[in-house]
Amino acid sequence: MPLSPQQDILEIAQDNSVLRFAPQAGGRLMSWLVDGESVIHWPEHADWSQPARIRGGNPLLFPFLGRHRVDGKLGFWRDASGAVRELPMHGFARDLPFEAHADVHSAGLRLVFGDSEATRTDYPFGFRFEAAYTLVDANTLDVALTTTNTGDTRLPYYAGHHFYFTLPHTQRGETTLELPPTESRRQLPDGSITAAEPGEPKYTLDEARIIDSFHCLTGKPDQPVRLTAPGLNRVVTIDLNRSGSLPWYAVTTWIEAPESDFYCVEPWLGLPDAIPTAWACAGSNRSNGNRRAAHYGFEAALIVA
């Protein structure tokens, strides 16, 4: 399938479906168009001087996600030895360049980056992080995040997605989000996580209570996440129950402003500050626990359709 670099933008197409990527800007999936209609939102005037601040696409969250605090101070994390290190919100992957490798056998692209001098100052671990996108067909996108420990110590991480789905803000009241069984949590201003409350199976996207909310899965998902937008005549599903995948821990919902023409639905492998609290899926917050220099990769997969 065609892979056409244009101003550092790569394009993958199959039939009437087009994915656009910016590998040098955090390995960002920028947009997904089907029949010329936007499924994944990208702003018309993106500020490329600050890629992490662009509201669109699918920023890759690694090695951690969300807001971290140490003793109430934002932008820091404490490792297993007690050392305190700096950490930008959602990690550093979305700010750094990835290598891009086209799949010559299908409509796919692998985006890869590893540890470097730039990452080891505040994250002193050897790793390789890969995001693989494949258009199974014109309406189905397979996405897999693979994290490999290339060092000789435990690799703490919990990665995630930050999908910006296209949705005019005037349509939130008629657009619904259906979820498998969950418990709802939030992060308080001091960084702590609230006690779990029973989640509901269905919300409308104009509900303020789900903004910046963590919908923590209570078991193996028995149904996909389903976003139904009648105004767009569209249903988007996210299948989190993939064979061989790490279990997803939560789905986070977020919107920036009342007038934003997108809505974020974000599958995460953990919650902020998961290292001291263990709010992460088994394996992701202490990956390769007993495998010293095993070079073993953990995959977290999902399908968006």
PATOR-948209 format. One record per residue (C-alpha): residue in one letter; residue number from 1; x, y, z. Coordinates in nm, 4 decimals, m for minus. Example, Ala and Ser with C-alpha at 12.3 -4.5 7.8 and 13.67 -1.06 7.14 Angstrom:
2
+-------+-------+----------+----------+----------+
! vexgu ! rokol !        u !        v !        w !
+-------+-------+----------+----------+----------+
!     A !     1 !   1.2300 !  m0.4500 !   0.7800 !
!     S !     2 !   1.3670 !  m0.1060 !   0.7140 !
+-------+-------+----------+----------+----------+
END
This chain:
305
+-------+-------+----------+----------+----------+
! vexgu ! rokol !        u !        v !        w !
+-------+-------+----------+----------+----------+
!     M !     1 !   0.0000 !   0.0000 !   0.0000 !
!     P !     2 !   0.1233 !   0.3547 !  m0.0651 !
!     L !     3 !   0.3556 !   0.5140 !   0.1855 !
!     S !     4 !   0.4180 !   0.8710 !   0.0743 !
!     P !     5 !   0.6403 !   1.1088 !   0.2740 !
!     Q !     6 !   0.5298 !   1.4690 !   0.2338 !
!     Q !     7 !   0.6709 !   1.7327 !   0.4704 !
!     D !     8 !   0.7642 !   1.4516 !   0.7122 !
!     I !     9 !   0.4073 !   1.3208 !   0.6965 !
!     L !    10 !   0.3576 !   0.9539 !   0.6076 !
!     E !    11 !   0.0379 !   0.8181 !   0.4614 !
!     I !    12 !  m0.1052 !   0.4673 !   0.4670 !
!     A !    13 !  m0.4131 !   0.3970 !   0.2552 !
!     Q !    14 !  m0.6414 !   0.1059 !   0.1833 !
!     D !    15 !  m0.9450 !   0.1454 !  m0.0392 !
!     N !    16 !  m1.1317 !   0.4514 !   0.0934 !
!     S !    17 !  m0.9419 !   0.4647 !   0.4248 !
!     V !    18 !  m0.6380 !   0.6876 !   0.4903 !
!     L !    19 !  m0.4098 !   0.7143 !   0.7942 !
!     R !    20 !  m0.1603 !   0.9990 !   0.8308 !
!     F !    21 !   0.1372 !   0.9924 !   1.0653 !
!     A !    22 !   0.4082 !   1.2290 !   1.1905 !
!     P !    23 !   0.6919 !   0.9950 !   1.3008 !
!     Q !    24 !   0.9261 !   1.2765 !   1.4054 !
!     A !    25 !   0.6602 !   1.4276 !   1.6324 !
!     G !    26 !   0.6214 !   1.1506 !   1.8868 !
!     G !    27 !   0.5210 !   0.8826 !   1.6368 !
!     R !    28 !   0.1835 !   1.0542 !   1.6193 !
!     L !    29 !  m0.1078 !   0.9092 !   1.4296 !
!     M !    30 !  m0.2455 !   1.2394 !   1.3069 !
!     S !    31 !  m0.5725 !   1.1489 !   1.1417 !
!     W !    32 !  m0.7930 !   0.8726 !   1.0074 !
!     L !    33 !  m1.0244 !   0.9466 !   0.7166 !
!     V !    34 !  m1.2859 !   0.7013 !   0.5893 !
!     D !    35 !  m1.4726 !   0.7981 !   0.2714 !
!     G !    36 !  m1.3223 !   1.1440 !   0.3158 !
!     E !    37 !  m1.4827 !   1.1857 !   0.6592 !
!     S !    38 !  m1.2721 !   1.2407 !   0.9709 !
!     V !    39 !  m1.2797 !   0.9656 !   1.2340 !
!     I !    40 !  m0.9663 !   1.0747 !   1.4224 !
!     H !    41 !  m0.9583 !   1.4528 !   1.4615 !
!     W !    42 !  m0.6690 !   1.6748 !   1.3525 !
!     P !    43 !  m0.6800 !   2.0564 !   1.3898 !
!     E !    44 !  m0.6641 !   2.2679 !   1.0773 !
!     H !    45 !  m0.3884 !   2.4892 !   1.2174 !
!     A !    46 !  m0.1607 !   2.2702 !   1.4278 !
!     D !    47 !   0.1298 !   2.4346 !   1.6119 !
!     W !    48 !   0.4216 !   2.2103 !   1.5170 !
!     S !    49 !   0.6553 !   2.3981 !   1.7486 !
!     Q !    50 !   0.4850 !   2.2177 !   2.0392 !
!     P !    51 !   0.3727 !   1.8758 !   1.9114 !
!     A !    52 !   0.2712 !   1.7539 !   2.2560 !
!     R !    53 !   0.0234 !   2.0423 !   2.2809 !
!     I !    54 !  m0.1563 !   1.9640 !   1.9547 !
!     R !    55 !  m0.5120 !   1.8545 !   2.0287 !
!     G !    56 !  m0.5611 !   1.5768 !   1.7799 !
!     G !    57 !  m0.4598 !   1.2366 !   1.6513 !
!     N !    58 !  m0.3396 !   0.9706 !   1.8928 !
!     P !    59 !  m0.0501 !   1.0827 !   2.1134 !
!     L !    60 !   0.1418 !   0.7822 !   2.2478 !
!     L !    61 !   0.1674 !   0.7877 !   2.6271 !
!     F !    62 !   0.4929 !   0.6332 !   2.7526 !
!     P !    63 !   0.6575 !   0.5450 !   2.9841 !
!     F !    64 !   0.3820 !   0.6714 !   3.2126 !
!     L !    65 !   0.0545 !   0.8518 !   3.1693 !
!     G !    66 !  m0.1400 !   1.1241 !   3.3432 !
!     R !    67 !  m0.0179 !   1.3671 !   3.6073 !
!     H !    68 !   0.2425 !   1.2481 !   3.8598 !
!     R !    69 !   0.3357 !   1.4113 !   4.1872 !
!     V !    70 !   0.5888 !   1.3550 !   4.4636 !
!     D !    71 !   0.4985 !   1.5109 !   4.7975 !
!     G !    72 !   0.2433 !   1.7230 !   4.6175 !
!     K !    73 !   0.4893 !   1.8572 !   4.3592 !
!     L !    74 !   0.3659 !   1.8129 !   4.0025 !
!     G !    75 !   0.5916 !   1.6701 !   3.7317 !
!     F !    76 !   0.7923 !   1.4217 !   3.9352 !
!     W !    77 !   0.7866 !   1.0470 !   4.0038 !
!     R !    78 !   0.9493 !   0.8257 !   4.2642 !
!     D !    79 !   1.1119 !   0.5030 !   4.1461 !
!     A !    80 !   1.1263 !   0.1744 !   4.3364 !
!     S !    81 !   1.4530 !   0.2742 !   4.5077 !
!     G !    82 !   1.3019 !   0.5981 !   4.6352 !
!     A !    83 !   1.4851 !   0.8260 !   4.3902 !
!     V !    84 !   1.2783 !   1.1242 !   4.2725 !
!     R !    85 !   1.2970 !   1.2134 !   3.9049 !
!     E !    86 !   1.1318 !   1.4631 !   3.6695 !
!     L !    87 !   0.8515 !   1.3482 !   3.4423 !
!     P !    88 !   0.6393 !   1.5474 !   3.1956 !
!     M !    89 !   0.2670 !   1.4812 !   3.1875 !
!     H !    90 !   0.1891 !   1.1652 !   2.9872 !
!     G !    91 !   0.5597 !   1.0810 !   2.9659 !
!     F !    92 !   0.8161 !   1.1830 !   2.7067 !
!     A !    93 !   0.7359 !   0.9650 !   2.4045 !
!     R !    94 !   0.5028 !   1.2181 !   2.2445 !
!     D !    95 !   0.7882 !   1.4725 !   2.2320 !
!     L !    96 !   1.0533 !   1.2506 !   2.0703 !
!     P !    97 !   1.1168 !   1.1196 !   1.7164 !
!     F !    98 !   1.0271 !   0.7640 !   1.6149 !
!     E !    99 !   1.1624 !   0.5524 !   1.3330 !
!     A !   100 !   0.8974 !   0.4483 !   1.0798 !
!     H !   101 !   0.8906 !   0.1083 !   0.9090 !
!     A !   102 !   0.6271 !   0.0314 !   0.6467 !
!     D !   103 !   0.4744 !  m0.3149 !   0.6283 !
!     V !   104 !   0.5244 !  m0.4169 !   0.2645 !
!     H !   105 !   0.2689 !  m0.6981 !   0.2959 !
!     S !   106 !  m0.0264 !  m0.4973 !   0.4277 !
!     A !   107 !  m0.1511 !  m0.1457 !   0.4983 !
!     G !   108 !   0.0568 !  m0.1052 !   0.8108 !
!     L !   109 !   0.3229 !   0.1049 !   0.9775 !
!     R !   110 !   0.5507 !   0.0354 !   1.2743 !
!     L !   111 !   0.6768 !   0.3320 !   1.4764 !
!     V !   112 !   0.9722 !   0.2558 !   1.7018 !
!     F !   113 !   1.1949 !   0.4375 !   1.9471 !
!     G !   114 !   1.4316 !   0.3345 !   2.2248 !
!     D !   115 !   1.6263 !   0.4714 !   2.5158 !
!     S !   116 !   1.8857 !   0.7377 !   2.4503 !
!     E !   117 !   2.0858 !   0.9987 !   2.6360 !
!     A !   118 !   1.7757 !   1.2195 !   2.6229 !
!     T !   119 !   1.5603 !   0.9611 !   2.8052 !
!     R !   120 !   1.8095 !   0.8110 !   3.0516 !
!     T !   121 !   1.8536 !   1.1250 !   3.2626 !
!     D !   122 !   1.5145 !   1.0901 !   3.4294 !
!     Y !   123 !   1.4236 !   0.7372 !   3.3162 !
!     P !   124 !   1.7461 !   0.5336 !   3.3535 !
!     F !   125 !   1.6251 !   0.2164 !   3.1844 !
!     G !   126 !   1.6911 !   0.0324 !   2.8610 !
!     F !   127 !   1.3809 !  m0.0140 !   2.6473 !
!     R !   128 !   1.2308 !  m0.0346 !   2.3023 !
!     F !   129 !   0.8779 !   0.0965 !   2.2517 !
!     E !   130 !   0.6826 !   0.0203 !   1.9349 !
!     A !   131 !   0.3401 !   0.1192 !   1.8054 !
!     A !   132 !   0.2119 !  m0.0896 !   1.5150 !
!     Y !   133 !  m0.0888 !   0.0294 !   1.3148 !
!     T !   134 !  m0.2552 !  m0.1939 !   1.0548 !
!     L !   135 !  m0.5626 !  m0.1268 !   0.8437 !
!     V !   136 !  m0.7306 !  m0.4669 !   0.8525 !
!     D !   137 !  m0.9854 !  m0.3266 !   0.6083 !
!     A !   138 !  m1.1179 !   0.0180 !   0.5251 !
!     N !   139 !  m1.3149 !   0.0404 !   0.8496 !
!     T !   140 !  m1.0944 !  m0.1530 !   1.0944 !
!     L !   141 !  m0.7693 !  m0.0380 !   1.2563 !
!     D !   142 !  m0.5549 !  m0.2803 !   1.4560 !
!     V !   143 !  m0.3175 !  m0.1109 !   1.7025 !
!     A !   144 !  m0.0534 !  m0.2816 !   1.9174 !
!     L !   145 !   0.1890 !  m0.1250 !   2.1650 !
!     T !   146 !   0.4918 !  m0.3449 !   2.2387 !
!     T !   147 !   0.7359 !  m0.2593 !   2.5159 !
!     T !   148 !   1.0634 !  m0.4489 !   2.5461 !
!     N !   149 !   1.3083 !  m0.4347 !   2.8329 !
!     T !   150 !   1.6548 !  m0.4136 !   2.6770 !
!     G !   151 !   1.8305 !  m0.3522 !   3.0074 !
!     D !   152 !   1.9227 !  m0.5626 !   3.3088 !
!     T !   153 !   1.6865 !  m0.4167 !   3.5700 !
!     R !   154 !   1.3122 !  m0.4062 !   3.6096 !
!     L !   155 !   1.1380 !  m0.1748 !   3.3653 !
!     P !   156 !   0.8587 !   0.0296 !   3.5223 !
!     Y !   157 !   0.6016 !   0.1520 !   3.2703 !
!     Y !   158 !   0.2320 !   0.1782 !   3.1952 !
!     A !   159 !   0.1532 !   0.3025 !   2.8473 !
!     G !   160 !  m0.1640 !   0.4243 !   2.6855 !
!     H !   161 !  m0.3473 !   0.5852 !   2.3971 !
!     H !   162 !  m0.5045 !   0.9304 !   2.3715 !
!     F !   163 !  m0.7482 !   0.9006 !   2.0799 !
!     Y !   164 !  m0.9103 !   1.2288 !   1.9726 !
!     F !   165 !  m1.2324 !   1.1203 !   1.8027 !
!     T !   166 !  m1.3985 !   1.3716 !   1.5742 !
!     L !   167 !  m1.7252 !   1.5005 !   1.7217 !
!     P !   168 !  m1.8835 !   1.8452 !   1.6786 !
!     H !   169 !  m1.9355 !   1.9905 !   2.0257 !
!     T !   170 !  m2.3026 !   2.0565 !   1.9478 !
!     Q !   171 !  m2.3601 !   1.6801 !   1.9184 !
!     R !   172 !  m2.2347 !   1.5704 !   2.2613 !
!     G !   173 !  m2.5815 !   1.5542 !   2.4128 !
!     E !   174 !  m2.6993 !   1.2977 !   2.1583 !
!     T !   175 !  m2.3741 !   1.0983 !   2.1489 !
!     T !   176 !  m2.3388 !   0.8018 !   2.3848 !
!     L !   177 !  m2.0501 !   0.6040 !   2.5301 !
!     E !   178 !  m2.1144 !   0.2431 !   2.6289 !
!     L !   179 !  m1.8620 !   0.0595 !   2.8447 !
!     P !   180 !  m1.8044 !  m0.2925 !   2.9764 !
!     P !   181 !  m1.8331 !  m0.3256 !   3.3582 !
!     T !   182 !  m1.6212 !  m0.0572 !   3.5268 !
!     E !   183 !  m1.5560 !   0.1304 !   3.8483 !
!     S !   184 !  m1.5194 !   0.5065 !   3.8271 !
!     R !   185 !  m1.2260 !   0.6957 !   3.9806 !
!     R !   186 !  m1.0817 !   1.0441 !   3.9484 !
!     Q !   187 !  m0.7565 !   1.2172 !   4.0375 !
!     L !   188 !  m0.7837 !   1.4840 !   4.3059 !
!     P !   189 !  m0.5860 !   1.8120 !   4.2987 !
!     D !   190 !  m0.3297 !   1.6669 !   4.5419 !
!     G !   191 !  m0.2666 !   1.3769 !   4.3027 !
!     S !   192 !  m0.4461 !   1.1110 !   4.5026 !
!     I !   193 !  m0.6991 !   0.8810 !   4.3383 !
!     T !   194 !  m1.0553 !   0.8680 !   4.4681 !
!     A !   195 !  m1.2208 !   0.5563 !   4.6021 !
!     A !   196 !  m1.3991 !   0.3471 !   4.3422 !
!     E !   197 !  m1.7645 !   0.4109 !   4.2663 !
!     P !   198 !  m1.9829 !   0.1825 !   4.0556 !
!     G !   199 !  m1.9559 !   0.2724 !   3.6896 !
!     E !   200 !  m2.2544 !   0.2972 !   3.4618 !
!     P !   201 !  m2.2900 !   0.1028 !   3.1373 !
!     K !   202 !  m2.3841 !   0.4097 !   2.9335 !
!     Y !   203 !  m2.3203 !   0.7847 !   2.9395 !
!     T !   204 !  m2.3909 !   1.0795 !   2.7131 !
!     L !   205 !  m2.0903 !   1.2926 !   2.6276 !
!     D !   206 !  m2.2402 !   1.6139 !   2.7603 !
!     E !   207 !  m2.2140 !   1.4810 !   3.1176 !
!     A !   208 !  m1.9593 !   1.6839 !   3.3136 !
!     R !   209 !  m1.9025 !   1.3983 !   3.5576 !
!     I !   210 !  m1.7133 !   1.1915 !   3.3000 !
!     I !   211 !  m1.4634 !   1.4626 !   3.2055 !
!     D !   212 !  m1.1186 !   1.3480 !   3.3234 !
!     S !   213 !  m1.2722 !   1.0315 !   3.4649 !
!     F !   214 !  m1.1011 !   0.6915 !   3.4891 !
!     H !   215 !  m1.3361 !   0.4061 !   3.4006 !
!     C !   216 !  m1.1444 !   0.1152 !   3.5560 !
!     L !   217 !  m1.2292 !  m0.2232 !   3.4089 !
!     T !   218 !  m1.3470 !  m0.4722 !   3.6703 !
!     G !   219 !  m1.2595 !  m0.7803 !   3.4694 !
!     K !   220 !  m1.2085 !  m0.9102 !   3.1190 !
!     P !   221 !  m1.4199 !  m0.6851 !   2.8944 !
!     D !   222 !  m1.7333 !  m0.8682 !   2.7832 !
!     Q !   223 !  m1.8127 !  m0.6097 !   2.5163 !
!     P !   224 !  m1.6273 !  m0.3377 !   2.3269 !
!     V !   225 !  m1.6267 !   0.0280 !   2.4179 !
!     R !   226 !  m1.8898 !   0.1808 !   2.1890 !
!     L !   227 !  m1.9168 !   0.5449 !   2.0825 !
!     T !   228 !  m2.2468 !   0.6140 !   1.9030 !
!     A !   229 !  m2.2794 !   0.9494 !   1.7252 !
!     P !   230 !  m2.6192 !   0.9735 !   1.5500 !
!     G !   231 !  m2.5375 !   1.3193 !   1.4162 !
!     L !   232 !  m2.2462 !   1.1710 !   1.2215 !
!     N !   233 !  m2.4334 !   0.8505 !   1.1414 !
!     R !   234 !  m2.1373 !   0.6718 !   1.2998 !
!     V !   235 !  m2.0594 !   0.4022 !   1.5549 !
!     V !   236 !  m1.6988 !   0.3567 !   1.6688 !
!     T !   237 !  m1.6032 !   0.0503 !   1.8718 !
!     I !   238 !  m1.2819 !  m0.0216 !   2.0620 !
!     D !   239 !  m1.2249 !  m0.3916 !   2.1246 !
!     L !   240 !  m1.0021 !  m0.4265 !   2.4316 !
!     N !   241 !  m1.0321 !  m0.8048 !   2.4578 !
!     R !   242 !  m0.7489 !  m0.9161 !   2.2294 !
!     S !   243 !  m0.5805 !  m1.2555 !   2.2439 !
!     G !   244 !  m0.2275 !  m1.2370 !   2.3861 !
!     S !   245 !  m0.2612 !  m0.8750 !   2.4962 !
!     L !   246 !  m0.1833 !  m0.7323 !   2.8352 !
!     P !   247 !  m0.5143 !  m0.6506 !   3.0043 !
!     W !   248 !  m0.6165 !  m0.2880 !   2.9717 !
!     Y !   249 !  m0.6695 !  m0.1259 !   3.3114 !
!     A !   250 !  m0.8916 !   0.1739 !   3.2393 !
!     V !   251 !  m1.0570 !   0.3888 !   2.9764 !
!     T !   252 !  m1.0185 !   0.7604 !   3.0423 !
!     T !   253 !  m1.2616 !   1.0189 !   2.9024 !
!     W !   254 !  m1.1603 !   1.3807 !   2.8558 !
!     I !   255 !  m1.2460 !   1.6991 !   2.6729 !
!     E !   256 !  m1.0527 !   2.0254 !   2.6704 !
!     A !   257 !  m1.3246 !   2.2892 !   2.6367 !
!     P !   258 !  m1.6991 !   2.3285 !   2.5757 !
!     E !   259 !  m1.6351 !   2.4304 !   2.2136 !
!     S !   260 !  m1.3858 !   2.1508 !   2.1295 !
!     D !   261 !  m1.4946 !   1.9518 !   1.8243 !
!     F !   262 !  m1.3500 !   1.6246 !   1.9463 !
!     Y !   263 !  m1.3873 !   1.3831 !   2.2360 !
!     C !   264 !  m1.1053 !   1.1780 !   2.3850 !
!     V !   265 !  m1.1514 !   0.8110 !   2.4696 !
!     E !   266 !  m0.8218 !   0.6750 !   2.6022 !
!     P !   267 !  m0.7374 !   0.3100 !   2.6818 !
!     W !   268 !  m0.4687 !   0.3003 !   2.9537 !
!     L !   269 !  m0.2598 !   0.0251 !   3.1121 !
!     G !   270 !  m0.2635 !   0.2016 !   3.4477 !
!     L !   271 !  m0.3460 !   0.5172 !   3.6397 !
!     P !   272 !  m0.1192 !   0.8044 !   3.7438 !
!     D !   273 !   0.1289 !   0.7144 !   4.0190 !
!     A !   274 !   0.0768 !   0.3423 !   3.9610 !
!     I !   275 !   0.4281 !   0.2512 !   4.0811 !
!     P !   276 !   0.3625 !   0.3126 !   4.4538 !
!     T !   277 !  m0.0055 !   0.2226 !   4.4332 !
!     A !   278 !   0.0012 !  m0.0727 !   4.1864 !
!     W !   279 !  m0.2845 !   0.0874 !   3.9901 !
!     A !   280 !  m0.1711 !  m0.0784 !   3.6696 !
!     C !   281 !  m0.2276 !  m0.4024 !   3.4837 !
!     A !   282 !  m0.0205 !  m0.6997 !   3.5928 !
!     G !   283 !   0.3221 !  m0.6753 !   3.4324 !
!     S !   284 !   0.3185 !  m0.3161 !   3.3143 !
!     N !   285 !   0.4310 !  m0.1439 !   3.6325 !
!     R !   286 !   0.7133 !  m0.3879 !   3.6990 !
!     S !   287 !   0.7671 !  m0.5428 !   3.3589 !
!     N !   288 !   1.0174 !  m0.8272 !   3.3352 !
!     G !   289 !   1.0208 !  m0.8498 !   3.7158 !
!     N !   290 !   1.2402 !  m1.1601 !   3.7264 !
!     R !   291 !   1.3728 !  m1.1533 !   3.3719 !
!     R !   292 !   1.7053 !  m0.9763 !   3.3932 !
!     A !   293 !   1.8165 !  m0.8739 !   3.0421 !
!     A !   294 !   1.5538 !  m1.1094 !   2.9014 !
!     H !   295 !   1.4717 !  m0.8730 !   2.6119 !
!     Y !   296 !   1.1126 !  m0.9826 !   2.6447 !
!     G !   297 !   0.8335 !  m0.7744 !   2.4924 !
!     F !   298 !   0.4883 !  m0.7127 !   2.6350 !
!     E !   299 !   0.2118 !  m0.6271 !   2.3901 !
!     A !   300 !  m0.1072 !  m0.4288 !   2.4551 !
!     A !   301 !  m0.3436 !  m0.4576 !   2.1595 !
!     L !   302 !  m0.6835 !  m0.3239 !   2.0581 !
!     I !   303 !  m0.8983 !  m0.2784 !   1.7492 !
!     V !   304 !  m1.0821 !   0.0405 !   1.6534 !
!     A !   305 !  m1.3657 !  m0.0116 !   1.4060 !
+-------+-------+----------+----------+----------+
END
